[in-house]
């Protein structure tokens, strides 16, 4: 949850999309609409092709890598200049797809290792992070843009996501080590191991 909050706080740059549409890409209102739609396209593609994630044995590491991909995608978007609008759309879509995969892996861990009596409360707390993180991120993006520049706000925000993932991996090494095994039989519950949080 801390990782997700950091990723959304530093990487949410929706508030700066009008600047990019008008001042960088010069694509007007229609282009702005495409910038707003691109994350939805990326999220949809990630969701409908996510069947492969069930075979990932280390969802903790997958979360970290997905957050890094999100941050790199956002930083790369911030580097785009006029004439690179289509590439910018692709980068935004890829970043959002990575965020969706991160959410899938986080929920997998949450459902696997949290005791049943605490699962509802932690799921509710996770919802607060999911809703609050992006909104706080817009404040950060706007404040940094006003102090320095919109491009600086986007690029450094994405890099901060990557650094946050590295920091969390160091702070909670059980996350990248977390490993789950598949059930031995179809009628047996899935066995989970490899994390202090699973005990």
ZIJO-V90258 format. One record per backbone hydrogen bond with DSSP energy under -1.0 kcal/mol. NH is the residue of the N-H (numbers start at 1). CO is the residue of the C=O. E is the energy in kcal/mol with one decimal. If there is no record, write none. Layout:
nh co e
NH CO E
NH CO E
This chain:
nh co e
5 1 -2.6
6 2 -2.5
7 3 -2.4
8 4 -2.5
9 5 -2.7
10 6 -2.4
11 7 -2.2
12 8 -1.5
16 13 -1.8
17 14 -1.6
20 16 -1.9
21 17 -2.7
22 18 -2.3
23 19 -3.2
25 20 -3.3
27 21 -2.5
31 27 -1.5
32 28 -2.0
33 29 -2.2
34 30 -1.7
35 31 -2.2
36 32 -2.3
37 33 -1.7
38 34 -2.2
41 37 -1.8
42 38 -2.4
43 39 -2.7
44 40 -2.4
45 41 -2.5
46 42 -2.3
47 43 -2.4
48 44 -2.5
49 45 -1.1
50 47 -1.1
53 50 -1.8
54 51 -1.3
55 52 -1.8
56 53 -1.7
62 58 -1.9
63 59 -2.2
64 60 -1.8
65 61 -2.4
66 62 -2.4
67 63 -2.3
68 64 -2.1
69 65 -2.4
70 66 -2.3
71 67 -2.5
72 68 -2.8
73 69 -2.4
74 70 -2.1
75 71 -2.6
76 72 -2.6
77 73 -2.0
78 74 -2.0
80 77 -1.6
84 81 -1.9
88 84 -2.1
89 85 -2.2
90 86 -2.0
91 87 -2.4
92 88 -2.4
93 89 -2.2
94 90 -2.6
95 91 -2.6
96 92 -2.2
97 93 -2.2
98 94 -2.3
99 95 -1.8
100 96 -2.2
101 97 -2.2
102 98 -2.3
103 99 -2.2
104 100 -2.2
105 101 -2.4
106 102 -2.6
107 103 -2.5
108 104 -2.0
109 105 -2.2
110 106 -2.6
111 107 -2.7
112 108 -1.4
113 109 -2.6
114 110 -1.3
118 115 -1.7
119 115 -1.1
122 118 -2.4
123 119 -2.2
124 120 -2.1
125 121 -2.4
126 122 -2.4
127 123 -1.8
128 124 -1.6
129 125 -1.9
130 126 -2.5
131 127 -2.3
132 128 -3.1
133 129 -2.6
136 132 -2.6
137 133 -2.2
138 134 -1.5
139 135 -1.2
140 136 -2.1
141 137 -2.9
142 138 -2.4
143 139 -2.6
144 140 -2.7
145 141 -2.3
146 142 -2.1
147 143 -2.0
148 144 -3.0
153 149 -2.1
154 150 -2.1
155 151 -2.8
156 152 -2.3
157 153 -1.3
158 154 -2.2
159 155 -2.0
160 156 -2.4
161 157 -1.4
162 158 -1.6
163 159 -2.4
164 160 -2.3
165 161 -2.1
166 162 -2.0
167 163 -2.5
168 164 -2.7
169 165 -2.2
170 166 -1.7
171 167 -2.8
172 168 -3.0
175 172 -2.4
177 173 -1.3
178 174 -1.1
179 193 -1.2
180 57 -2.9
181 191 -1.7
188 185 -1.4
193 179 -1.4
198 195 -1.3
199 196 -1.4
